[in-house]
Amino acid sequence: MLSIALHLRQQNLSLRDIAARLVITKGKKKGRHPSPATVLRMLREHDEAAATPASTMG
């Protein structure tokens, strides 16, 4: 789901549009769309994780 969200973000889609195109594949909400807030959190966590190794290498 993250890779699809990253691809859609590169196409300058809104969080709402990205969330509408994604589908949760596991857990209680399987088959449903994530909320825009969930998409934002997922993308933000990815961006922070990607930036962390570069900033510590020094």
PDBQT receptor file of N, H, CA, C and O in Angstrom, charges set to zero:
ATOM      1  N   MET A   1       0.826  -1.180   0.000  1.00  0.00    +0.000 N 
ATOM      2  CA  MET A   1       0.000   0.000   0.000  1.00  0.00    +0.000 C 
ATOM      3  C   MET A   1       0.876   1.251   0.000  1.00  0.00    +0.000 C 
ATOM      4  O   MET A   1       0.527   2.247  -0.634  1.00  0.00    +0.000 OA
ATOM      5  N   LEU A   2       2.004   1.211   0.701  1.00  0.00    +0.000 N 
ATOM      6  H   LEU A   2       2.287   0.402   1.216  1.00  0.00    +0.000 HD
ATOM      7  CA  LEU A   2       2.898   2.362   0.748  1.00  0.00    +0.000 C 
ATOM      8  C   LEU A   2       3.463   2.674  -0.628  1.00  0.00    +0.000 C 
ATOM      9  O   LEU A   2       3.516   3.838  -1.025  1.00  0.00    +0.000 OA
ATOM     10  N   SER A   3       3.884   1.655  -1.357  1.00  0.00    +0.000 N 
ATOM     11  H   SER A   3       3.841   0.709  -1.034  1.00  0.00    +0.000 HD
ATOM     12  CA  SER A   3       4.470   1.908  -2.676  1.00  0.00    +0.000 C 
ATOM     13  C   SER A   3       3.459   2.546  -3.630  1.00  0.00    +0.000 C 
ATOM     14  O   SER A   3       3.816   3.410  -4.430  1.00  0.00    +0.000 OA
ATOM     15  N   ILE A   4       2.221   2.127  -3.544  1.00  0.00    +0.000 N 
ATOM     16  H   ILE A   4       1.931   1.425  -2.894  1.00  0.00    +0.000 HD
ATOM     17  CA  ILE A   4       1.176   2.732  -4.385  1.00  0.00    +0.000 C 
ATOM     18  C   ILE A   4       0.933   4.177  -3.954  1.00  0.00    +0.000 C 
ATOM     19  O   ILE A   4       0.777   5.060  -4.798  1.00  0.00    +0.000 OA
ATOM     20  N   ALA A   5       0.901   4.417  -2.652  1.00  0.00    +0.000 N 
ATOM     21  H   ALA A   5       1.028   3.700  -1.967  1.00  0.00    +0.000 HD
ATOM     22  CA  ALA A   5       0.696   5.778  -2.153  1.00  0.00    +0.000 C 
ATOM     23  C   ALA A   5       1.832   6.693  -2.589  1.00  0.00    +0.000 C 
ATOM     24  O   ALA A   5       1.591   7.843  -2.958  1.00  0.00    +0.000 OA
ATOM     25  N   LEU A   6       3.062   6.200  -2.553  1.00  0.00    +0.000 N 
ATOM     26  H   LEU A   6       3.257   5.266  -2.254  1.00  0.00    +0.000 HD
ATOM     27  CA  LEU A   6       4.198   7.007  -3.001  1.00  0.00    +0.000 C 
ATOM     28  C   LEU A   6       4.081   7.332  -4.486  1.00  0.00    +0.000 C 
ATOM     29  O   LEU A   6       4.354   8.457  -4.905  1.00  0.00    +0.000 OA
ATOM     30  N   HIS A   7       3.678   6.349  -5.273  1.00  0.00    +0.000 N 
ATOM     31  H   HIS A   7       3.456   5.436  -4.933  1.00  0.00    +0.000 HD
ATOM     32  CA  HIS A   7       3.506   6.559  -6.711  1.00  0.00    +0.000 C 
ATOM     33  C   HIS A   7       2.422   7.605  -6.984  1.00  0.00    +0.000 C 
ATOM     34  O   HIS A   7       2.602   8.486  -7.824  1.00  0.00    +0.000 OA
ATOM     35  N   LEU A   8       1.307   7.505  -6.275  1.00  0.00    +0.000 N 
ATOM     36  H   LEU A   8       1.160   6.789  -5.592  1.00  0.00    +0.000 HD
ATOM     37  CA  LEU A   8       0.212   8.456  -6.469  1.00  0.00    +0.000 C 
ATOM     38  C   LEU A   8       0.600   9.857  -6.000  1.00  0.00    +0.000 C 
ATOM     39  O   LEU A   8       0.165  10.851  -6.582  1.00  0.00    +0.000 OA
ATOM     40  N   ARG A   9       1.419   9.936  -4.947  1.00  0.00    +0.000 N 
ATOM     41  H   ARG A   9       1.772   9.128  -4.475  1.00  0.00    +0.000 HD
ATOM     42  CA  ARG A   9       1.874  11.247  -4.470  1.00  0.00    +0.000 C 
ATOM     43  C   ARG A   9       2.736  11.940  -5.526  1.00  0.00    +0.000 C 
ATOM     44  O   ARG A   9       2.679  13.160  -5.676  1.00  0.00    +0.000 OA
ATOM     45  N   GLN A  10       3.529  11.164  -6.251  1.00  0.00    +0.000 N 
ATOM     46  H   GLN A  10       3.575  10.173  -6.129  1.00  0.00    +0.000 HD
ATOM     47  CA  GLN A  10       4.357  11.732  -7.322  1.00  0.00    +0.000 C 
ATOM     48  C   GLN A  10       3.497  12.323  -8.434  1.00  0.00    +0.000 C 
ATOM     49  O   GLN A  10       3.957  13.182  -9.186  1.00  0.00    +0.000 OA
ATOM     50  N   GLN A  11       2.259  11.870  -8.540  1.00  0.00    +0.000 N 
ATOM     51  H   GLN A  11       1.886  11.172  -7.930  1.00  0.00    +0.000 HD
ATOM     52  CA  GLN A  11       1.339  12.395  -9.549  1.00  0.00    +0.000 C 
ATOM     53  C   GLN A  11       0.559  13.601  -9.031  1.00  0.00    +0.000 C 
ATOM     54  O   GLN A  11      -0.391  14.062  -9.665  1.00  0.00    +0.000 OA
ATOM     55  N   ASN A  12       0.976  14.107  -7.863  1.00  0.00    +0.000 N 
ATOM     56  H   ASN A  12       1.747  13.733  -7.347  1.00  0.00    +0.000 HD
ATOM     57  CA  ASN A  12       0.379  15.298  -7.253  1.00  0.00    +0.000 C 
ATOM     58  C   ASN A  12      -1.114  15.142  -6.942  1.00  0.00    +0.000 C 
ATOM     59  O   ASN A  12      -1.880  16.098  -7.065  1.00  0.00    +0.000 OA
ATOM     60  N   LEU A  13      -1.521  13.943  -6.542  1.00  0.00    +0.000 N 
ATOM     61  H   LEU A  13      -0.899  13.166  -6.442  1.00  0.00    +0.000 HD
ATOM     62  CA  LEU A  13      -2.906  13.734  -6.115  1.00  0.00    +0.000 C 
ATOM     63  C   LEU A  13      -3.055  14.168  -4.662  1.00  0.00    +0.000 C 
ATOM     64  O   LEU A  13      -2.095  14.128  -3.893  1.00  0.00    +0.000 OA
ATOM     65  N   SER A  14      -4.247  14.575  -4.296  1.00  0.00    +0.000 N 
ATOM     66  H   SER A  14      -5.027  14.607  -4.921  1.00  0.00    +0.000 HD
ATOM     67  CA  SER A  14      -4.514  14.962  -2.913  1.00  0.00    +0.000 C 
ATOM     68  C   SER A  14      -4.537  13.721  -2.022  1.00  0.00    +0.000 C 
ATOM     69  O   SER A  14      -4.673  12.597  -2.505  1.00  0.00    +0.000 OA
ATOM     70  N   LEU A  15      -4.401  13.944  -0.719  1.00  0.00    +0.000 N 
ATOM     71  H   LEU A  15      -4.290  14.858  -0.327  1.00  0.00    +0.000 HD
ATOM     72  CA  LEU A  15      -4.481  12.823   0.224  1.00  0.00    +0.000 C 
ATOM     73  C   LEU A  15      -5.814  12.114   0.116  1.00  0.00    +0.000 C 
ATOM     74  O   LEU A  15      -5.877  10.889   0.223  1.00  0.00    +0.000 OA
ATOM     75  N   ARG A  16      -6.873  12.866  -0.093  1.00  0.00    +0.000 N 
ATOM     76  H   ARG A  16      -6.821  13.861  -0.180  1.00  0.00    +0.000 HD
ATOM     77  CA  ARG A  16      -8.210  12.274  -0.235  1.00  0.00    +0.000 C 
ATOM     78  C   ARG A  16      -8.271  11.377  -1.475  1.00  0.00    +0.000 C 
ATOM     79  O   ARG A  16      -8.836  10.284  -1.422  1.00  0.00    +0.000 OA
ATOM     80  N   ASP A  17      -7.695  11.830  -2.584  1.00  0.00    +0.000 N 
ATOM     81  H   ASP A  17      -7.236  12.718  -2.628  1.00  0.00    +0.000 HD
ATOM     82  CA  ASP A  17      -7.692  11.025  -3.811  1.00  0.00    +0.000 C 
ATOM     83  C   ASP A  17      -6.834   9.776  -3.651  1.00  0.00    +0.000 C 
ATOM     84  O   ASP A  17      -7.198   8.697  -4.118  1.00  0.00    +0.000 OA
ATOM     85  N   ILE A  18      -5.690   9.933  -2.986  1.00  0.00    +0.000 N 
ATOM     86  H   ILE A  18      -5.394  10.810  -2.606  1.00  0.00    +0.000 HD
ATOM     87  CA  ILE A  18      -4.823   8.771  -2.751  1.00  0.00    +0.000 C 
ATOM     88  C   ILE A  18      -5.554   7.746  -1.889  1.00  0.00    +0.000 C 
ATOM     89  O   ILE A  18      -5.555   6.557  -2.207  1.00  0.00    +0.000 OA
ATOM     90  N   ALA A  19      -6.175   8.197  -0.806  1.00  0.00    +0.000 N 
ATOM     91  H   ALA A  19      -6.174   9.164  -0.549  1.00  0.00    +0.000 HD
ATOM     92  CA  ALA A  19      -6.893   7.287   0.095  1.00  0.00    +0.000 C 
ATOM     93  C   ALA A  19      -8.012   6.552  -0.637  1.00  0.00    +0.000 C 
ATOM     94  O   ALA A  19      -8.258   5.375  -0.375  1.00  0.00    +0.000 OA
ATOM     95  N   ALA A  20      -8.684   7.236  -1.547  1.00  0.00    +0.000 N 
ATOM     96  H   ALA A  20      -8.484   8.192  -1.761  1.00  0.00    +0.000 HD
ATOM     97  CA  ALA A  20      -9.788   6.624  -2.284  1.00  0.00    +0.000 C 
ATOM     98  C   ALA A  20      -9.314   5.520  -3.223  1.00  0.00    +0.000 C 
ATOM     99  O   ALA A  20     -10.092   4.636  -3.582  1.00  0.00    +0.000 OA
ATOM    100  N   ARG A  21      -8.054   5.564  -3.622  1.00  0.00    +0.000 N 
ATOM    101  H   ARG A  21      -7.422   6.282  -3.330  1.00  0.00    +0.000 HD
ATOM    102  CA  ARG A  21      -7.524   4.552  -4.554  1.00  0.00    +0.000 C 
ATOM    103  C   ARG A  21      -6.839   3.392  -3.850  1.00  0.00    +0.000 C 
ATOM    104  O   ARG A  21      -6.516   2.387  -4.483  1.00  0.00    +0.000 OA
ATOM    105  N   LEU A  22      -6.616   3.518  -2.555  1.00  0.00    +0.000 N 
ATOM    106  H   LEU A  22      -6.878   4.335  -2.041  1.00  0.00    +0.000 HD
ATOM    107  CA  LEU A  22      -5.960   2.457  -1.797  1.00  0.00    +0.000 C 
ATOM    108  C   LEU A  22      -7.000   1.557  -1.130  1.00  0.00    +0.000 C 
ATOM    109  O   LEU A  22      -8.126   1.977  -0.866  1.00  0.00    +0.000 OA
ATOM    110  N   VAL A  23      -6.604   0.316  -0.866  1.00  0.00    +0.000 N 
ATOM    111  H   VAL A  23      -5.689  -0.025  -1.081  1.00  0.00    +0.000 HD
ATOM    112  CA  VAL A  23      -7.468  -0.634  -0.164  1.00  0.00    +0.000 C 
ATOM    113  C   VAL A  23      -6.637  -1.329   0.905  1.00  0.00    +0.000 C 
ATOM    114  O   VAL A  23      -5.532  -1.803   0.640  1.00  0.00    +0.000 OA
ATOM    115  N   ILE A  24      -7.178  -1.383   2.106  1.00  0.00    +0.000 N 
ATOM    116  H   ILE A  24      -8.076  -0.997   2.322  1.00  0.00    +0.000 HD
ATOM    117  CA  ILE A  24      -6.513  -2.062   3.213  1.00  0.00    +0.000 C 
ATOM    118  C   ILE A  24      -6.589  -3.562   2.967  1.00  0.00    +0.000 C 
ATOM    119  O   ILE A  24      -7.652  -4.094   2.648  1.00  0.00    +0.000 OA
ATOM    120  N   THR A  25      -5.444  -4.247   3.117  1.00  0.00    +0.000 N 
ATOM    121  H   THR A  25      -4.580  -3.815   3.376  1.00  0.00    +0.000 HD
ATOM    122  CA  THR A  25      -5.396  -5.674   2.779  1.00  0.00    +0.000 C 
ATOM    123  C   THR A  25      -5.363  -6.598   3.992  1.00  0.00    +0.000 C 
ATOM    124  O   THR A  25      -5.467  -7.815   3.839  1.00  0.00    +0.000 OA
ATOM    125  N   LYS A  26      -5.219  -6.039   5.200  1.00  0.00    +0.000 N 
ATOM    126  H   LYS A  26      -5.135  -5.050   5.324  1.00  0.00    +0.000 HD
ATOM    127  CA  LYS A  26      -5.119  -6.891   6.394  1.00  0.00    +0.000 C 
ATOM    128  C   LYS A  26      -5.940  -6.314   7.524  1.00  0.00    +0.000 C 
ATOM    129  O   LYS A  26      -6.292  -5.135   7.517  1.00  0.00    +0.000 OA
ATOM    130  N   GLY A  27      -6.241  -7.149   8.488  1.00  0.00    +0.000 N 
ATOM    131  H   GLY A  27      -5.956  -8.107   8.495  1.00  0.00    +0.000 HD
ATOM    132  CA  GLY A  27      -6.881  -6.697   9.716  1.00  0.00    +0.000 C 
ATOM    133  C   GLY A  27      -8.383  -6.512   9.627  1.00  0.00    +0.000 C 
ATOM    134  O   GLY A  27      -9.031  -6.956   8.679  1.00  0.00    +0.000 OA
ATOM    135  N   LYS A  28      -8.920  -5.843  10.641  1.00  0.00    +0.000 N 
ATOM    136  H   LYS A  28      -8.393  -5.483  11.411  1.00  0.00    +0.000 HD
ATOM    137  CA  LYS A  28     -10.372  -5.659  10.757  1.00  0.00    +0.000 C 
ATOM    138  C   LYS A  28     -10.956  -4.837   9.613  1.00  0.00    +0.000 C 
ATOM    139  O   LYS A  28     -12.110  -5.029   9.229  1.00  0.00    +0.000 OA
ATOM    140  N   LYS A  29     -10.164  -3.933   9.078  1.00  0.00    +0.000 N 
ATOM    141  H   LYS A  29      -9.227  -3.777   9.390  1.00  0.00    +0.000 HD
ATOM    142  CA  LYS A  29     -10.672  -3.036   8.034  1.00  0.00    +0.000 C 
ATOM    143  C   LYS A  29     -10.313  -3.504   6.624  1.00  0.00    +0.000 C 
ATOM    144  O   LYS A  29     -10.323  -2.713   5.681  1.00  0.00    +0.000 OA
ATOM    145  N   LYS A  30     -10.002  -4.771   6.486  1.00  0.00    +0.000 N 
ATOM    146  H   LYS A  30      -9.994  -5.413   7.252  1.00  0.00    +0.000 HD
ATOM    147  CA  LYS A  30      -9.651  -5.340   5.188  1.00  0.00    +0.000 C 
ATOM    148  C   LYS A  30     -10.743  -5.044   4.163  1.00  0.00    +0.000 C 
ATOM    149  O   LYS A  30     -11.931  -5.225   4.432  1.00  0.00    +0.000 OA
ATOM    150  N   GLY A  31     -10.324  -4.587   2.987  1.00  0.00    +0.000 N 
ATOM    151  H   GLY A  31      -9.359  -4.440   2.768  1.00  0.00    +0.000 HD
ATOM    152  CA  GLY A  31     -11.259  -4.296   1.918  1.00  0.00    +0.000 C 
ATOM    153  C   GLY A  31     -11.785  -2.871   1.927  1.00  0.00    +0.000 C 
ATOM    154  O   GLY A  31     -12.487  -2.463   1.002  1.00  0.00    +0.000 OA
ATOM    155  N   ARG A  32     -11.452  -2.106   2.969  1.00  0.00    +0.000 N 
ATOM    156  H   ARG A  32     -10.883  -2.438   3.721  1.00  0.00    +0.000 HD
ATOM    157  CA  ARG A  32     -11.918  -0.721   3.057  1.00  0.00    +0.000 C 
ATOM    158  C   ARG A  32     -10.800   0.232   2.662  1.00  0.00    +0.000 C 
ATOM    159  O   ARG A  32      -9.640  -0.165   2.560  1.00  0.00    +0.000 OA
ATOM    160  N   HIS A  33     -11.154   1.477   2.444  1.00  0.00    +0.000 N 
ATOM    161  H   HIS A  33     -12.097   1.799   2.527  1.00  0.00    +0.000 HD
ATOM    162  CA  HIS A  33     -10.177   2.503   2.110  1.00  0.00    +0.000 C 
ATOM    163  C   HIS A  33      -9.634   3.123   3.396  1.00  0.00    +0.000 C 
ATOM    164  O   HIS A  33     -10.385   3.306   4.354  1.00  0.00    +0.000 OA
ATOM    165  N   PRO A  34      -8.331   3.451   3.431  1.00  0.00    +0.000 N 
ATOM    166  CA  PRO A  34      -7.807   4.151   4.601  1.00  0.00    +0.000 C 
ATOM    167  C   PRO A  34      -8.285   5.607   4.599  1.00  0.00    +0.000 C 
ATOM    168  O   PRO A  34      -8.702   6.128   3.565  1.00  0.00    +0.000 OA
ATOM    169  N   SER A  35      -8.221   6.246   5.744  1.00  0.00    +0.000 N 
ATOM    170  H   SER A  35      -7.883   5.822   6.584  1.00  0.00    +0.000 HD
ATOM    171  CA  SER A  35      -8.589   7.660   5.812  1.00  0.00    +0.000 C 
ATOM    172  C   SER A  35      -7.435   8.496   5.264  1.00  0.00    +0.000 C 
ATOM    173  O   SER A  35      -6.295   8.032   5.243  1.00  0.00    +0.000 OA
ATOM    174  N   PRO A  36      -7.715   9.718   4.822  1.00  0.00    +0.000 N 
ATOM    175  CA  PRO A  36      -6.625  10.610   4.391  1.00  0.00    +0.000 C 
ATOM    176  C   PRO A  36      -5.593  10.827   5.500  1.00  0.00    +0.000 C 
ATOM    177  O   PRO A  36      -4.404  10.969   5.213  1.00  0.00    +0.000 OA
ATOM    178  N   ALA A  37      -6.032  10.854   6.766  1.00  0.00    +0.000 N 
ATOM    179  H   ALA A  37      -6.998  10.739   6.999  1.00  0.00    +0.000 HD
ATOM    180  CA  ALA A  37      -5.101  11.023   7.886  1.00  0.00    +0.000 C 
ATOM    181  C   ALA A  37      -4.145   9.832   7.986  1.00  0.00    +0.000 C 
ATOM    182  O   ALA A  37      -2.964  10.005   8.287  1.00  0.00    +0.000 OA
ATOM    183  N   THR A  38      -4.653   8.635   7.735  1.00  0.00    +0.000 N 
ATOM    184  H   THR A  38      -5.613   8.495   7.491  1.00  0.00    +0.000 HD
ATOM    185  CA  THR A  38      -3.809   7.443   7.750  1.00  0.00    +0.000 C 
ATOM    186  C   THR A  38      -2.776   7.508   6.632  1.00  0.00    +0.000 C 
ATOM    187  O   THR A  38      -1.611   7.164   6.833  1.00  0.00    +0.000 OA
ATOM    188  N   VAL A  39      -3.207   7.949   5.459  1.00  0.00    +0.000 N 
ATOM    189  H   VAL A  39      -4.153   8.228   5.296  1.00  0.00    +0.000 HD
ATOM    190  CA  VAL A  39      -2.282   8.086   4.327  1.00  0.00    +0.000 C 
ATOM    191  C   VAL A  39      -1.203   9.116   4.659  1.00  0.00    +0.000 C 
ATOM    192  O   VAL A  39      -0.023   8.890   4.388  1.00  0.00    +0.000 OA
ATOM    193  N   LEU A  40      -1.603  10.243   5.244  1.00  0.00    +0.000 N 
ATOM    194  H   LEU A  40      -2.561  10.427   5.464  1.00  0.00    +0.000 HD
ATOM    195  CA  LEU A  40      -0.641  11.273   5.625  1.00  0.00    +0.000 C 
ATOM    196  C   LEU A  40       0.379  10.719   6.612  1.00  0.00    +0.000 C 
ATOM    197  O   LEU A  40       1.580  10.937   6.450  1.00  0.00    +0.000 OA
ATOM    198  N   ARG A  41      -0.088  10.007   7.632  1.00  0.00    +0.000 N 
ATOM    199  H   ARG A  41      -1.064   9.830   7.764  1.00  0.00    +0.000 HD
ATOM    200  CA  ARG A  41       0.807   9.433   8.636  1.00  0.00    +0.000 C 
ATOM    201  C   ARG A  41       1.767   8.430   8.001  1.00  0.00    +0.000 C 
ATOM    202  O   ARG A  41       2.958   8.431   8.312  1.00  0.00    +0.000 OA
ATOM    203  N   MET A  42       1.266   7.587   7.127  1.00  0.00    +0.000 N 
ATOM    204  H   MET A  42       0.298   7.586   6.874  1.00  0.00    +0.000 HD
ATOM    205  CA  MET A  42       2.079   6.577   6.470  1.00  0.00    +0.000 C 
ATOM    206  C   MET A  42       3.178   7.226   5.619  1.00  0.00    +0.000 C 
ATOM    207  O   MET A  42       4.331   6.798   5.660  1.00  0.00    +0.000 OA
ATOM    208  N   LEU A  43       2.817   8.258   4.849  1.00  0.00    +0.000 N 
ATOM    209  H   LEU A  43       1.880   8.605   4.815  1.00  0.00    +0.000 HD
ATOM    210  CA  LEU A  43       3.794   8.942   4.000  1.00  0.00    +0.000 C 
ATOM    211  C   LEU A  43       4.801   9.717   4.845  1.00  0.00    +0.000 C 
ATOM    212  O   LEU A  43       5.989   9.743   4.524  1.00  0.00    +0.000 OA
ATOM    213  N   ARG A  44       4.331  10.351   5.925  1.00  0.00    +0.000 N 
ATOM    214  H   ARG A  44       3.366  10.330   6.185  1.00  0.00    +0.000 HD
ATOM    215  CA  ARG A  44       5.231  11.106   6.800  1.00  0.00    +0.000 C 
ATOM    216  C   ARG A  44       6.239  10.182   7.470  1.00  0.00    +0.000 C 
ATOM    217  O   ARG A  44       7.423  10.508   7.553  1.00  0.00    +0.000 OA
ATOM    218  N   GLU A  45       5.773   9.023   7.951  1.00  0.00    +0.000 N 
ATOM    219  H   GLU A  45       4.811   8.758   7.884  1.00  0.00    +0.000 HD
ATOM    220  CA  GLU A  45       6.685   8.059   8.573  1.00  0.00    +0.000 C 
ATOM    221  C   GLU A  45       7.712   7.555   7.571  1.00  0.00    +0.000 C 
ATOM    222  O   GLU A  45       8.878   7.366   7.917  1.00  0.00    +0.000 OA
ATOM    223  N   HIS A  46       7.290   7.338   6.343  1.00  0.00    +0.000 N 
ATOM    224  H   HIS A  46       6.343   7.492   6.062  1.00  0.00    +0.000 HD
ATOM    225  CA  HIS A  46       8.218   6.904   5.303  1.00  0.00    +0.000 C 
ATOM    226  C   HIS A  46       9.270   7.972   5.043  1.00  0.00    +0.000 C 
ATOM    227  O   HIS A  46      10.459   7.667   4.957  1.00  0.00    +0.000 OA
ATOM    228  N   ASP A  47       8.836   9.226   4.917  1.00  0.00    +0.000 N 
ATOM    229  H   ASP A  47       7.870   9.474   4.987  1.00  0.00    +0.000 HD
ATOM    230  CA  ASP A  47       9.764  10.324   4.652  1.00  0.00    +0.000 C 
ATOM    231  C   ASP A  47      10.769  10.497   5.784  1.00  0.00    +0.000 C 
ATOM    232  O   ASP A  47      11.950  10.738   5.535  1.00  0.00    +0.000 OA
ATOM    233  N   GLU A  48      10.306  10.375   7.029  1.00  0.00    +0.000 N 
ATOM    234  H   GLU A  48       9.347  10.179   7.232  1.00  0.00    +0.000 HD
ATOM    235  CA  GLU A  48      11.201  10.503   8.174  1.00  0.00    +0.000 C 
ATOM    236  C   GLU A  48      12.205   9.360   8.218  1.00  0.00    +0.000 C 
ATOM    237  O   GLU A  48      13.378   9.583   8.520  1.00  0.00    +0.000 OA
ATOM    238  N   ALA A  49      11.768   8.148   7.925  1.00  0.00    +0.000 N 
ATOM    239  H   ALA A  49      10.815   7.967   7.681  1.00  0.00    +0.000 HD
ATOM    240  CA  ALA A  49      12.654   6.994   7.924  1.00  0.00    +0.000 C 
ATOM    241  C   ALA A  49      13.683   7.099   6.803  1.00  0.00    +0.000 C 
ATOM    242  O   ALA A  49      14.833   6.696   6.974  1.00  0.00    +0.000 OA
ATOM    243  N   ALA A  50      13.281   7.632   5.675  1.00  0.00    +0.000 N 
ATOM    244  H   ALA A  50      12.346   7.960   5.536  1.00  0.00    +0.000 HD
ATOM    245  CA  ALA A  50      14.202   7.779   4.548  1.00  0.00    +0.000 C 
ATOM    246  C   ALA A  50      15.230   8.871   4.823  1.00  0.00    +0.000 C 
ATOM    247  O   ALA A  50      16.358   8.779   4.339  1.00  0.00    +0.000 OA
ATOM    248  N   ALA A  51      14.876   9.892   5.580  1.00  0.00    +0.000 N 
ATOM    249  H   ALA A  51      13.960   9.967   5.974  1.00  0.00    +0.000 HD
ATOM    250  CA  ALA A  51      15.769  11.006   5.856  1.00  0.00    +0.000 C 
ATOM    251  C   ALA A  51      16.739  10.698   7.011  1.00  0.00    +0.000 C 
ATOM    252  O   ALA A  51      17.836  11.255   7.053  1.00  0.00    +0.000 OA
ATOM    253  N   THR A  52      16.359   9.847   7.916  1.00  0.00    +0.000 N 
ATOM    254  H   THR A  52      15.467   9.394   7.882  1.00  0.00    +0.000 HD
ATOM    255  CA  THR A  52      17.163   9.590   9.104  1.00  0.00    +0.000 C 
ATOM    256  C   THR A  52      18.551   9.029   8.793  1.00  0.00    +0.000 C 
ATOM    257  O   THR A  52      19.521   9.581   9.313  1.00  0.00    +0.000 OA
ATOM    258  N   PRO A  53      18.725   7.981   7.990  1.00  0.00    +0.000 N 
ATOM    259  CA  PRO A  53      20.067   7.458   7.738  1.00  0.00    +0.000 C 
ATOM    260  C   PRO A  53      21.003   8.486   7.087  1.00  0.00    +0.000 C 
ATOM    261  O   PRO A  53      22.194   8.525   7.396  1.00  0.00    +0.000 OA
ATOM    262  N   ALA A  54      20.475   9.297   6.209  1.00  0.00    +0.000 N 
ATOM    263  H   ALA A  54      19.508   9.266   5.958  1.00  0.00    +0.000 HD
ATOM    264  CA  ALA A  54      21.319  10.282   5.513  1.00  0.00    +0.000 C 
ATOM    265  C   ALA A  54      21.835  11.339   6.486  1.00  0.00    +0.000 C 
ATOM    266  O   ALA A  54      22.966  11.804   6.346  1.00  0.00    +0.000 OA
ATOM    267  N   SER A  55      21.028  11.720   7.461  1.00  0.00    +0.000 N 
ATOM    268  H   SER A  55      20.109  11.342   7.575  1.00  0.00    +0.000 HD
ATOM    269  CA  SER A  55      21.437  12.778   8.375  1.00  0.00    +0.000 C 
ATOM    270  C   SER A  55      22.428  12.270   9.432  1.00  0.00    +0.000 C 
ATOM    271  O   SER A  55      23.152  13.079  10.013  1.00  0.00    +0.000 OA
ATOM    272  N   THR A  56      22.483  10.967   9.696  1.00  0.00    +0.000 N 
ATOM    273  H   THR A  56      21.895  10.310   9.224  1.00  0.00    +0.000 HD
ATOM    274  CA  THR A  56      23.377  10.440  10.711  1.00  0.00    +0.000 C 
ATOM    275  C   THR A  56      24.709   9.991  10.150  1.00  0.00    +0.000 C 
ATOM    276  O   THR A  56      25.609   9.639  10.912  1.00  0.00    +0.000 OA
ATOM    277  N   MET A  57      24.856   9.994   8.836  1.00  0.00    +0.000 N 
ATOM    278  H   MET A  57      24.125  10.280   8.217  1.00  0.00    +0.000 HD
ATOM    279  CA  MET A  57      26.092   9.506   8.236  1.00  0.00    +0.000 C 
ATOM    280  C   MET A  57      27.182  10.570   8.211  1.00  0.00    +0.000 C 
ATOM    281  O   MET A  57      28.333  10.276   7.889  1.00  0.00    +0.000 OA
ATOM    282  N   GLY A  58      26.833  11.771   8.540  1.00  0.00    +0.000 N 
ATOM    283  H   GLY A  58      25.898  12.010   8.802  1.00  0.00    +0.000 HD
ATOM    284  CA  GLY A  58      27.691  12.746   8.639  1.00  0.00    +0.000 C 
ATOM    285  C   GLY A  58      28.656  13.610   8.414  1.00  0.00    +0.000 C 
ATOM    286  O   GLY A  58      28.920  14.472   9.252  1.00  0.00    +0.000 OA
TER     287      GLY A  58
